[in-house]
Amino acid sequence: MGFFDNILAQKGRLQPPPLPQPRAELIDEKAPSPTAIIYRSELDYLSRCVLDYPNIETGGQLFGFWTNQGVPVVLYAIGPGRNANHENTFFNQDIPYLMQVGNELLSRYALQHIGEWHSHHQLGLARPSGHDANTMHRGMASAQMRHVLLCICNYRNGRSTVNPYTFHEDHPRDYADAQWQVIEMESPFRPIIDRELNDILIHPSTTQPAHGENREIGNKQPSKPEGKSIKIDEKSWLSRPGNIERLKQMVAHVKALWPEREAAVQANEEGLMQVNLGDGWLVIRFGSFFPRQRPIIIEDGQEKPWTDLPHWDIPVTDADILDTFRDWISLYSAQTSSEPPKGAS
């Protein structure tokens, strides 16, 4: 039985305990849920997994169930298998490990596979990439799932952030920046599964979690969801009149140079604007000192030395930024192979 199949009632199996429900008027089952429920033990477990890989991506899967309002409940999380592929800009799970553990969790404990989690490091993203969103929607369609939960993790200054995003089949172009409702106790499934599946499970080597600012209901000062709109620092070049429109034209020029690559405009954790091509194959980041300094180029997760980049003529006025960038990125495109680096999507 696959773990994507519909769950079957199993007499005598351990059943999930009653849980406090989010306020009903805030939940619409026909839309991505604004809330995700997780036990403290599982949130800690995800943090430990992230801390194992501070410089490259990692990931795993989430198991539990969905409430009748479409709220995900995470009762058990797993990390990477021994043969998982960790790279600077992507992660691929050890599929035999996932299948073995997933089938055991479903057949023994009636836990469904409800979502995925992975970290973003070199891309500096604190939210799903365009590739992530497309993958979630394709996965829902192929597995005939009505909802799916994706957690995006980051590592910064010795701490992890783990934040939930919910997807719904009726909203193929959108998702919700959900908040955690944390149950402050160990999941009742954690000790039982860890003991009974001890021979096959792989756990993180980091023993203690270290949390950054996660989006949690009840925080006195919860971190704000990374909304679709981006707040621009008043000192940024983008705050000056006309430069938002110039950025749009710069992005259009980048798309014309690499038409075969999906392009997305994003802000990294520091609020710096960047153009992400091919989900990390190429990132063009506008640093804190742009346009006085050239853009930062990241190829397949590795920042290019400035000595390998074309000369940057500092624009005299903001009106010169667009032409300067077009000339510079066109020179860079001409000297760059059209073939993606190893591991690019």
Buried (B, 14 or more C-beta within 10 A) or exposed (E): EEBBEEEEEEEEEBEBEEBEBBEEEEBEBEBBBBBBBBBBBBBBBBBBBBBBBBEBBBBBBBBBBBBEBBBBBBBBBBBBBEEBEBBBBBBBBBEEBBBBBBBBBBBBBBBBBBBBBBBBBBBBBBBBBBBBBBBBBEBBEEEEBEBBBBBBBBBBEEBBBBBBBBBBBEBBEEBBBBBBBBBEEEBBBBEBBEEEBEEEBBBBEBEEBBBBBBBBBEEEEBBEBBEEEEEBEEEBBBEBEEBEEBBEEBBEBBBEBBEEBBBBBBBBBEEBBBBBBBBBBBBBBBBEEBBEEBBBBBBBBEEBEEEEBBEBEEBEEBEBBBEBBBEBBBBBBEEBEEEBBEBBB
